[in-house]
Amino acid sequence: MTITPIVPGLWQVPIRFVNAFLLDAGAGLTVIDTGIAGSAPGILEAVRAIGRKPEEIRHIFVTHCHSDHAGSLAELKRLTNAPATMHPVDAAMTRRGQALRPLKPAPGLFNAIVCRFLLPSAPTTVEPAEVEHEAGDGDVLPGAIRAVHVPGHCAGQLAFLWPAHGGVLIAADAAANAFGLAPSPMYEDIEEGRRSLAKLSALDFEVACFGHGKPILARASRRFARKWTAATAAAPS
């Protein structure tokens, strides 16, 4: 496992095709997203690799209910006793073990191909897990992390904005940066997704990290704004 330091206090943890994050924002160690089922031991290995102990994990923030983000939540909670935080809409699904609402491809041939291969095999369930805390748009979480509700890809999706280092955005799957900055290849509601991209584009952040793909390490909000200003958000990307 190659753990990537993003800025001081933030590390990207790749778990096969999706990223989790370790964050030290002054309120104990926070895990952001838990990867697919069976990923919890790898996350704890990453914690040790940065010189920390699993018992230092104080919080687990989950961006949304999909199985590649919430798949190991129940297991990680058992191993750490750390409380979980999600948006109320997806927290309700995760408590029931539900992981997927209907998705459609974003515009474009590439997205159609991706969805054709991935959606039929996408898990619809996860191990049910308790979510102790619910966060809505604008709520400030431990470590001065601001929750930003960004529906579209997933109705209960949250991004997280850390004000340190000029602003660090954990964009979840509101966008991806696997083959360049782009929308997610699939959405529950593409129009909501465009509004969410415009919303993120209006924020100020130097660094952006993604559930899928590489981080943008400088002038990230400018890149978002150039691509997804409020004036162009309604047009297909």
MIDOSE-1310 file (N, C-alpha, C; in nm, 2 decimals, decimal comma, always signed):
residues 237
mtit	+0,08/-0,12/+0,00/+0,00/+0,00/+0,00/+0,09/+0,12/+0,00; +0,07/+0,21/-0,10/+0,14/+0,34/-0,10/+0,06/+0,45/-0,05; +0,10/+0,50/+0,07/+0,03/+0,61/+0,13/+0,09/+0,74/+0,09; +0,01/+0,83/+0,04/+0,05/+0,95/-0,02/+0,03/+1,07/+0,08
pivp	+0,13/+1,14/+0,13/+0,10/+1,26/+0,20/+0,06/+1,37/+0,11; -0,05/+1,44/+0,14/-0,11/+1,54/+0,06/-0,06/+1,68/+0,11; -0,09/+1,71/+0,23/-0,04/+1,83/+0,30/-0,01/+1,78/+0,44; +0,07/+1,86/+0,52/+0,09/+1,81/+0,66/-0,04/+1,79/+0,73
glwq	-0,06/+1,67/+0,78/-0,18/+1,63/+0,85/-0,28/+1,56/+0,77; -0,25/+1,54/+0,64/-0,35/+1,46/+0,55/-0,28/+1,37/+0,47; -0,33/+1,24/+0,46/-0,27/+1,13/+0,38/-0,38/+1,07/+0,30; -0,35/+1,03/+0,18/-0,44/+0,96/+0,09/-0,40/+0,81/+0,10
vpir	-0,50/+0,73/+0,12/-0,48/+0,58/+0,14/-0,55/+0,51/+0,02; -0,48/+0,46/-0,08/-0,55/+0,39/-0,19/-0,59/+0,26/-0,15; -0,72/+0,22/-0,18/-0,77/+0,09/-0,15/-0,83/+0,04/-0,28; -0,75/-0,03/-0,35/-0,78/-0,08/-0,49/-0,81/+0,04/-0,58
fvna	-0,94/+0,06/-0,61/-0,98/+0,16/-0,71/-1,04/+0,29/-0,64; -1,03/+0,30/-0,51/-1,09/+0,41/-0,44/-1,00/+0,46/-0,33; -1,01/+0,58/-0,29/-0,92/+0,64/-0,19/-1,00/+0,66/-0,06; -0,93/+0,63/+0,05/-0,97/+0,68/+0,18/-0,86/+0,78/+0,23
flld	-0,89/+0,85/+0,34/-0,80/+0,95/+0,38/-0,78/+0,95/+0,53; -0,66/+0,98/+0,58/-0,63/+1,00/+0,72/-0,61/+1,14/+0,74; -0,67/+1,20/+0,84/-0,66/+1,34/+0,87/-0,64/+1,37/+1,01; -0,53/+1,45/+1,04/-0,50/+1,49/+1,18/-0,52/+1,64/+1,18
agag	-0,64/+1,69/+1,22/-0,68/+1,83/+1,22/-0,69/+1,88/+1,36; -0,62/+1,81/+1,45/-0,62/+1,86/+1,59/-0,73/+1,81/+1,68; -0,81/+1,71/+1,63/-0,91/+1,66/+1,71/-0,90/+1,50/+1,72; -0,78/+1,46/+1,73/-0,76/+1,31/+1,71/-0,75/+1,28/+1,56
ltvi	-0,72/+1,16/+1,53/-0,71/+1,11/+1,40/-0,85/+1,08/+1,34; -0,88/+1,13/+1,22/-1,00/+1,11/+1,15/-0,98/+1,02/+1,03; -1,06/+0,92/+1,01/-1,06/+0,84/+0,89/-1,18/+0,90/+0,80; -1,15/+0,93/+0,68/-1,25/+0,97/+0,59/-1,27/+0,87/+0,48
dtgi	-1,38/+0,80/+0,48/-1,42/+0,69/+0,40/-1,35/+0,56/+0,44; -1,41/+0,45/+0,41/-1,36/+0,32/+0,46/-1,34/+0,22/+0,36; -1,35/+0,25/+0,23/-1,33/+0,16/+0,12/-1,43/+0,05/+0,11; -1,39/-0,05/+0,03/-1,48/-0,17/+0,01/-1,47/-0,26/+0,13
agsa	-1,56/-0,35/+0,14/-1,57/-0,45/+0,25/-1,43/-0,52/+0,26; -1,38/-0,53/+0,38/-1,25/-0,60/+0,41/-1,14/-0,50/+0,41; -1,16/-0,37/+0,40/-1,05/-0,28/+0,39/-1,00/-0,23/+0,53; -1,07/-0,26/+0,64/-1,04/-0,20/+0,77/-0,89/-0,24/+0,81
pgil	-0,85/-0,36/+0,80/-0,71/-0,39/+0,83/-0,61/-0,31/+0,76; -0,63/-0,28/+0,63/-0,54/-0,20/+0,55/-0,54/-0,06/+0,60; -0,65/-0,01/+0,64/-0,66/+0,13/+0,69/-0,58/+0,14/+0,82; -0,59/+0,04/+0,91/-0,51/+0,04/+1,03/-0,36/+0,02/+1,00
eavr	-0,33/-0,05/+0,90/-0,19/-0,06/+0,86/-0,14/+0,07/+0,81; -0,22/+0,15/+0,74/-0,18/+0,28/+0,70/-0,16/+0,38/+0,82; -0,25/+0,36/+0,92/-0,23/+0,44/+1,04/-0,10/+0,41/+1,11; -0,06/+0,29/+1,12/+0,07/+0,25/+1,17/+0,18/+0,31/+1,09
aigr	+0,16/+0,30/+0,96/+0,27/+0,35/+0,86/+0,30/+0,49/+0,88; +0,21/+0,57/+0,93/+0,23/+0,72/+0,95/+0,28/+0,74/+1,09; +0,31/+0,64/+1,16/+0,36/+0,65/+1,30/+0,25/+0,68/+1,40; +0,13/+0,64/+1,37/+0,02/+0,66/+1,47/-0,03/+0,52/+1,51
kpee	-0,12/+0,52/+1,61/-0,18/+0,40/+1,66/-0,33/+0,39/+1,63; -0,38/+0,27/+1,61/-0,52/+0,27/+1,58/-0,61/+0,33/+1,68; -0,57/+0,32/+1,81/-0,65/+0,38/+1,92/-0,66/+0,53/+1,91; -0,57/+0,59/+1,83/-0,58/+0,74/+1,81/-0,69/+0,78/+1,72
irhi	-0,75/+0,69/+1,65/-0,87/+0,72/+1,56/-0,98/+0,76/+1,65; -1,03/+0,89/+1,63/-1,14/+0,94/+1,71/-1,27/+0,96/+1,64; -1,26/+0,97/+1,50/-1,37/+1,00/+1,42/-1,36/+0,92/+1,29; -1,48/+0,88/+1,24/-1,49/+0,83/+1,10/-1,59/+0,91/+1,03
fvth	-1,55/+0,98/+0,92/-1,64/+1,06/+0,84/-1,66/+0,98/+0,71; -1,79/+0,96/+0,67/-1,82/+0,88/+0,55/-1,89/+0,97/+0,45; -1,83/+0,99/+0,33/-1,89/+1,08/+0,24/-2,03/+1,04/+0,18; -2,05/+0,91/+0,16/-2,18/+0,86/+0,11/-2,19/+0,71/+0,13
chsd	-2,30/+0,66/+0,10/-2,34/+0,52/+0,14/-2,29/+0,42/+0,04; -2,23/+0,45/-0,07/-2,19/+0,35/-0,17/-2,09/+0,25/-0,11; -2,09/+0,13/-0,16/-2,01/+0,02/-0,10/-1,86/+0,05/-0,10; -1,81/+0,13/-0,20/-1,67/+0,15/-0,20/-1,63/+0,27/-0,10
hags	-1,72/+0,33/-0,04/-1,69/+0,43/+0,06/-1,74/+0,39/+0,20; -1,85/+0,32/+0,21/-1,90/+0,27/+0,34/-1,88/+0,12/+0,36; -1,82/+0,06/+0,27/-1,81/-0,09/+0,28/-1,75/-0,15/+0,40; -1,65/-0,08/+0,46/-1,58/-0,13/+0,58/-1,62/-0,05/+0,70
lael	-1,72/+0,03/+0,70/-1,75/+0,11/+0,82/-1,78/+0,02/+0,94; -1,86/-0,08/+0,93/-1,90/-0,16/+1,04/-1,77/-0,23/+1,10; -1,69/-0,28/+1,02/-1,56/-0,35/+1,06/-1,47/-0,25/+1,13; -1,45/-0,13/+1,07/-1,36/-0,03/+1,13/-1,41/+0,02/+1,26
krlt	-1,54/+0,03/+1,28/-1,60/+0,07/+1,40/-1,57/-0,04/+1,51; -1,58/-0,16/+1,48/-1,56/-0,27/+1,57/-1,41/-0,26/+1,62; -1,32/-0,23/+1,53/-1,18/-0,24/+1,56/-1,13/-0,11/+1,63; -1,21/+0,00/+1,62/-1,16/+0,13/+1,68/-1,25/+0,19/+1,78
napa	-1,38/+0,15/+1,78/-1,48/+0,21/+1,86/-1,50/+0,36/+1,83; -1,46/+0,40/+1,72/-1,48/+0,54/+1,68/-1,62/+0,56/+1,62; -1,68/+0,68/+1,66/-1,81/+0,71/+1,61/-1,81/+0,75/+1,46; -1,92/+0,73/+1,39/-1,93/+0,76/+1,25/-2,02/+0,89/+1,23
tmhp	-1,98/+0,96/+1,12/-2,06/+1,08/+1,09/-2,10/+1,07/+0,94; -2,23/+1,09/+0,90/-2,27/+1,09/+0,77/-2,38/+1,19/+0,75; -2,42/+1,22/+0,63/-2,54/+1,30/+0,60/-2,67/+1,21/+0,64; -2,77/+1,28/+0,69/-2,89/+1,20/+0,74/-2,95/+1,10/+0,64
vdaa	-2,95/+1,15/+0,51/-3,01/+1,06/+0,41/-2,94/+0,93/+0,39; -2,80/+0,94/+0,38/-2,72/+0,82/+0,36/-2,70/+0,75/+0,49; -2,70/+0,82/+0,60/-2,69/+0,75/+0,73/-2,80/+0,65/+0,75; -2,92/+0,69/+0,71/-3,03/+0,60/+0,73/-3,01/+0,47/+0,64
mtrr	-2,96/+0,48/+0,52/-2,93/+0,37/+0,44/-2,83/+0,28/+0,50; -2,72/+0,34/+0,55/-2,61/+0,26/+0,60/-2,65/+0,18/+0,73; -2,73/+0,24/+0,81/-2,79/+0,17/+0,92/-2,86/+0,05/+0,88; -2,93/+0,05/+0,77/-3,01/-0,06/+0,72/-2,92/-0,15/+0,63
gqal	-2,80/-0,12/+0,60/-2,72/-0,20/+0,52/-2,74/-0,18/+0,37; -2,81/-0,07/+0,33/-2,83/-0,04/+0,19/-2,72/+0,05/+0,14; -2,68/+0,02/+0,01/-2,56/+0,09/-0,04/-2,59/+0,16/-0,17; -2,70/+0,14/-0,23/-2,72/+0,19/-0,37/-2,86/+0,23/-0,40
rplk	-2,88/+0,35/-0,46/-3,00/+0,39/-0,52/-2,97/+0,39/-0,67; -3,07/+0,39/-0,76/-3,05/+0,38/-0,90/-2,96/+0,49/-0,95; -2,86/+0,45/-1,04/-2,77/+0,54/-1,10/-2,78/+0,54/-1,25; -2,75/+0,65/-1,31/-2,75/+0,66/-1,46/-2,61/+0,72/-1,50
papg	-2,57/+0,69/-1,62/-2,44/+0,75/-1,67/-2,45/+0,90/-1,69; -2,34/+0,96/-1,66/-2,33/+1,10/-1,70/-2,32/+1,11/-1,85; -2,34/+1,23/-1,91/-2,33/+1,24/-2,06/-2,19/+1,20/-2,11; -2,19/+1,14/-2,22/-2,06/+1,10/-2,29/-2,04/+0,95/-2,30
lfna	-1,98/+0,91/-2,41/-1,96/+0,77/-2,45/-1,87/+0,70/-2,34; -1,77/+0,77/-2,29/-1,68/+0,71/-2,19/-1,76/+0,67/-2,07; -1,85/+0,76/-2,02/-1,93/+0,74/-1,90/-2,03/+0,62/-1,93; -2,08/+0,62/-2,04/-2,18/+0,51/-2,08/-2,10/+0,37/-2,07
ivcr	-1,98/+0,37/-2,12/-1,90/+0,24/-2,12/-1,87/+0,20/-1,98; -1,82/+0,30/-1,90/-1,79/+0,27/-1,76/-1,91/+0,22/-1,68; -2,02/+0,28/-1,70/-2,14/+0,24/-1,63/-2,19/+0,10/-1,68; -2,17/+0,07/-1,80/-2,22/-0,06/-1,86/-2,14/-0,17/-1,79
fllp	-2,01/-0,15/-1,76/-1,93/-0,25/-1,70/-1,94/-0,25/-1,55; -1,95/-0,14/-1,49/-1,95/-0,13/-1,34/-2,08/-0,15/-1,27; -2,18/-0,09/-1,33/-2,31/-0,09/-1,25/-2,37/-0,23/-1,23; -2,36/-0,32/-1,33/-2,43/-0,45/-1,30/-2,36/-0,53/-1,18
sapt	-2,24/-0,50/-1,16/-2,17/-0,57/-1,05/-2,15/-0,49/-0,92; -2,21/-0,37/-0,92/-2,20/-0,28/-0,80/-2,28/-0,34/-0,69; -2,21/-0,36/-0,57/-2,29/-0,42/-0,45/-2,40/-0,32/-0,41; -2,51/-0,38/-0,38/-2,63/-0,30/-0,34/-2,64/-0,29/-0,18
tvep	-2,56/-0,37/-0,11/-2,56/-0,38/+0,03/-2,42/-0,36/+0,09; -2,42/-0,32/+0,22/-2,30/-0,32/+0,30/-2,34/-0,38/+0,43; -2,24/-0,42/+0,51/-2,28/-0,46/+0,65/-2,34/-0,34/+0,72; -2,46/-0,36/+0,78/-2,52/-0,25/+0,85/-2,42/-0,19/+0,96
aeve	-2,42/-0,06/+0,98/-2,34/+0,00/+1,08/-2,41/+0,12/+1,15; -2,39/+0,13/+1,27/-2,45/+0,25/+1,34/-2,37/+0,37/+1,30; -2,45/+0,48/+1,28/-2,39/+0,61/+1,25/-2,44/+0,70/+1,36; -2,34/+0,74/+1,45/-2,38/+0,82/+1,57/-2,41/+0,96/+1,54
heag	-2,35/+1,02/+1,44/-2,37/+1,16/+1,42/-2,41/+1,19/+1,28; -2,50/+1,28/+1,26/-2,55/+1,33/+1,13/-2,51/+1,47/+1,11; -2,46/+1,50/+0,98/-2,41/+1,63/+0,95/-2,49/+1,68/+0,82; -2,52/+1,81/+0,83/-2,59/+1,87/+0,71/-2,50/+1,98/+0,65
dgdv	-2,55/+2,04/+0,55/-2,47/+2,14/+0,48/-2,43/+2,25/+0,57; -2,30/+2,28/+0,58/-2,25/+2,39/+0,66/-2,21/+2,36/+0,80; -2,24/+2,24/+0,84/-2,21/+2,20/+0,98/-2,06/+2,19/+1,00; -2,01/+2,23/+1,11/-1,87/+2,23/+1,14/-1,84/+2,11/+1,23
lpga	-1,75/+2,02/+1,19/-1,73/+1,90/+1,26/-1,60/+1,91/+1,33; -1,56/+1,81/+1,42/-1,44/+1,82/+1,49/-1,32/+1,84/+1,40; -1,23/+1,93/+1,45/-1,11/+1,96/+1,36/-1,14/+2,08/+1,27; -1,26/+2,15/+1,29/-1,30/+2,27/+1,21/-1,33/+2,23/+1,07
irav	-1,36/+2,10/+1,05/-1,40/+2,05/+0,91/-1,54/+2,09/+0,88; -1,56/+2,16/+0,77/-1,69/+2,20/+0,73/-1,75/+2,10/+0,63; -1,88/+2,05/+0,67/-1,95/+1,96/+0,58/-2,02/+2,04/+0,47; -2,01/+1,99/+0,35/-2,07/+2,05/+0,23/-2,16/+1,95/+0,16
hvpg	-2,29/+1,97/+0,16/-2,38/+1,87/+0,10/-2,37/+1,89/-0,05; -2,33/+1,78/-0,12/-2,32/+1,78/-0,26/-2,39/+1,66/-0,33; -2,52/+1,67/-0,33/-2,60/+1,56/-0,39/-2,58/+1,56/-0,54; -2,64/+1,46/-0,60/-2,63/+1,44/-0,75/-2,58/+1,30/-0,78
hcag	-2,45/+1,28/-0,75/-2,40/+1,14/-0,76/-2,47/+1,05/-0,66; -2,49/+1,11/-0,54/-2,56/+1,03/-0,43/-2,63/+1,13/-0,35; -2,76/+1,11/-0,32/-2,84/+1,21/-0,25/-2,79/+1,26/-0,12; -2,72/+1,17/-0,04/-2,67/+1,21/+0,09/-2,52/+1,23/+0,09
qlaf	-2,46/+1,27/-0,02/-2,32/+1,28/-0,03/-2,27/+1,41/+0,04; -2,16/+1,40/+0,11/-2,10/+1,51/+0,17/-1,96/+1,53/+0,12; -1,91/+1,65/+0,09/-1,77/+1,68/+0,08/-1,73/+1,75/+0,21; -1,60/+1,75/+0,23/-1,55/+1,81/+0,35/-1,44/+1,91/+0,32
lwpa	-1,45/+2,03/+0,38/-1,36/+2,14/+0,36/-1,28/+2,17/+0,49; -1,15/+2,15/+0,48/-1,06/+2,17/+0,59/-0,99/+2,31/+0,56; -1,00/+2,41/+0,65/-0,95/+2,54/+0,62/-0,80/+2,56/+0,63; -0,73/+2,46/+0,67/-0,58/+2,47/+0,68/-0,52/+2,47/+0,54
hggv	-0,40/+2,51/+0,53/-0,32/+2,51/+0,41/-0,38/+2,57/+0,29; -0,45/+2,68/+0,32/-0,52/+2,75/+0,21/-0,65/+2,69/+0,17; -0,70/+2,59/+0,24/-0,82/+2,52/+0,21/-0,79/+2,39/+0,14; -0,84/+2,28/+0,20/-0,83/+2,14/+0,14/-0,97/+2,09/+0,13
liaa	-1,01/+2,05/+0,01/-1,14/+1,99/-0,02/-1,13/+1,84/-0,04; -1,21/+1,77/+0,04/-1,23/+1,63/+0,01/-1,36/+1,62/-0,07; -1,35/+1,60/-0,20/-1,46/+1,62/-0,29/-1,55/+1,50/-0,30; -1,51/+1,39/-0,24/-1,59/+1,26/-0,25/-1,60/+1,23/-0,40
daaa	-1,72/+1,19/-0,44/-1,74/+1,15/-0,58/-1,83/+1,26/-0,65; -1,82/+1,38/-0,60/-1,89/+1,49/-0,67/-1,81/+1,52/-0,80; -1,68/+1,49/-0,80/-1,60/+1,50/-0,92/-1,49/+1,39/-0,91; -1,42/+1,36/-1,02/-1,31/+1,27/-1,02/-1,19/+1,33/-1,08
nafg	-1,07/+1,27/-1,06/-0,95/+1,32/-1,12/-0,87/+1,20/-1,16; -0,93/+1,10/-1,22/-0,86/+0,98/-1,27/-0,79/+1,00/-1,40; -0,86/+1,07/-1,49/-0,81/+1,10/-1,63/-0,83/+1,24/-1,66; -0,80/+1,33/-1,56/-0,82/+1,47/-1,57/-0,95/+1,50/-1,49
laps	-0,96/+1,63/-1,45/-1,07/+1,67/-1,36/-1,20/+1,66/-1,44; -1,30/+1,59/-1,39/-1,42/+1,56/-1,46/-1,53/+1,53/-1,36; -1,66/+1,53/-1,41/-1,76/+1,49/-1,32/-1,75/+1,34/-1,29; -1,82/+1,29/-1,19/-1,84/+1,15/-1,17/-1,90/+1,08/-1,30
pmye	-1,86/+0,96/-1,33/-1,92/+0,90/-1,45/-2,07/+0,86/-1,43; -2,12/+0,86/-1,31/-2,26/+0,82/-1,29/-2,32/+0,90/-1,18; -2,45/+0,92/-1,19/-2,53/+1,00/-1,11/-2,67/+0,95/-1,08; -2,72/+0,98/-0,96/-2,86/+0,96/-0,94/-2,94/+1,07/-1,00
diee	-2,89/+1,19/-1,00/-2,95/+1,31/-1,06/-2,85/+1,40/-1,12; -2,83/+1,40/-1,25/-2,72/+1,48/-1,31/-2,74/+1,63/-1,29; -2,86/+1,68/-1,29/-2,88/+1,82/-1,27/-2,84/+1,86/-1,13; -2,88/+1,78/-1,03/-2,83/+1,81/-0,89/-2,68/+1,80/-0,89
grrs	-2,62/+1,71/-0,96/-2,47/+1,70/-0,97/-2,41/+1,82/-1,02; -2,47/+1,88/-1,12/-2,41/+2,00/-1,18/-2,42/+2,12/-1,08; -2,54/+2,12/-1,01/-2,55/+2,23/-0,91/-2,45/+2,21/-0,80; -2,42/+2,09/-0,77/-2,32/+2,06/-0,66/-2,18/+2,10/-0,71
lakl	-2,15/+2,08/-0,84/-2,02/+2,12/-0,89/-2,00/+2,27/-0,89; -2,11/+2,34/-0,93/-2,11/+2,49/-0,92/-2,09/+2,53/-0,78; -2,16/+2,47/-0,68/-2,14/+2,50/-0,54/-2,00/+2,49/-0,50; -1,93/+2,38/-0,53/-1,79/+2,36/-0,49/-1,71/+2,46/-0,56
sald	-1,74/+2,50/-0,68/-1,66/+2,59/-0,76/-1,66/+2,73/-0,70; -1,76/+2,76/-0,62/-1,77/+2,89/-0,55/-1,69/+2,90/-0,42; -1,64/+2,78/-0,38/-1,56/+2,78/-0,25/-1,41/+2,82/-0,28; -1,34/+2,84/-0,18/-1,20/+2,88/-0,19/-1,11/+2,77/-0,13
feva	-1,03/+2,70/-0,21/-0,95/+2,59/-0,16/-0,83/+2,58/-0,25; -0,72/+2,55/-0,19/-0,59/+2,53/-0,27/-0,57/+2,39/-0,32; -0,62/+2,29/-0,24/-0,60/+2,15/-0,27/-0,73/+2,08/-0,27; -0,74/+1,99/-0,37/-0,86/+1,90/-0,38/-0,82/+1,76/-0,38
cfgh	-0,89/+1,67/-0,31/-0,87/+1,53/-0,31/-1,01/+1,46/-0,35; -0,99/+1,34/-0,41/-1,11/+1,28/-0,47/-1,12/+1,13/-0,43; -1,24/+1,08/-0,43/-1,26/+0,94/-0,41/-1,19/+0,86/-0,51; -1,18/+0,91/-0,63/-1,12/+0,83/-0,74/-1,03/+0,93/-0,82
gkpi	-0,90/+0,89/-0,81/-0,80/+0,97/-0,89/-0,70/+1,04/-0,80; -0,62/+1,13/-0,86/-0,51/+1,19/-0,79/-0,56/+1,33/-0,74; -0,49/+1,37/-0,63/-0,52/+1,51/-0,58/-0,47/+1,62/-0,67; -0,53/+1,73/-0,66/-0,48/+1,86/-0,72/-0,42/+1,93/-0,61
lara	-0,29/+1,97/-0,62/-0,21/+2,02/-0,51/-0,20/+2,17/-0,51; -0,24/+2,24/-0,61/-0,23/+2,38/-0,61/-0,34/+2,44/-0,70; -0,40/+2,56/-0,65/-0,50/+2,63/-0,73/-0,62/+2,55/-0,77; -0,66/+2,46/-0,68/-0,76/+2,36/-0,71/-0,89/+2,43/-0,74
srrf	-0,93/+2,53/-0,65/-1,06/+2,59/-0,67/-1,07/+2,67/-0,80; -0,95/+2,72/-0,84/-0,95/+2,79/-0,97/-0,98/+2,70/-1,09; -0,93/+2,58/-1,08/-0,96/+2,48/-1,18/-1,10/+2,43/-1,18; -1,16/+2,42/-1,06/-1,30/+2,39/-1,05/-1,38/+2,50/-1,11
arkw	-1,35/+2,63/-1,08/-1,43/+2,74/-1,13/-1,42/+2,75/-1,28; -1,30/+2,73/-1,33/-1,29/+2,74/-1,48/-1,38/+2,63/-1,55; -1,39/+2,52/-1,48/-1,47/+2,41/-1,55/-1,61/+2,41/-1,52; -1,65/+2,46/-1,39/-1,79/+2,45/-1,35/-1,83/+2,57/-1,28
taat	-1,83/+2,69/-1,34/-1,88/+2,81/-1,28/-2,04/+2,80/-1,28; -2,10/+2,88/-1,20/-2,25/+2,88/-1,20/-2,31/+2,90/-1,33; -2,24/+2,98/-1,42/-2,30/+3,01/-1,55/-2,30/+2,89/-1,64; -2,20/+2,80/-1,62/-2,19/+2,69/-1,72/-2,23/+2,56/-1,66
aaap	-2,27/+2,56/-1,53/-2,30/+2,43/-1,46/-2,42/+2,36/-1,52; -2,51/+2,43/-1,58/-2,63/+2,37/-1,64/-2,60/+2,30/-1,77; -2,49/+2,33/-1,83/-2,45/+2,27/-1,96/-2,38/+2,14/-1,94; -2,40/+2,04/-2,04/-2,33/+1,91/-2,02/-2,18/+1,93/-2,02
s	-2,11/+1,86/-1,94/-1,97/+1,86/-1,93/-1,90/+1,77/-2,03
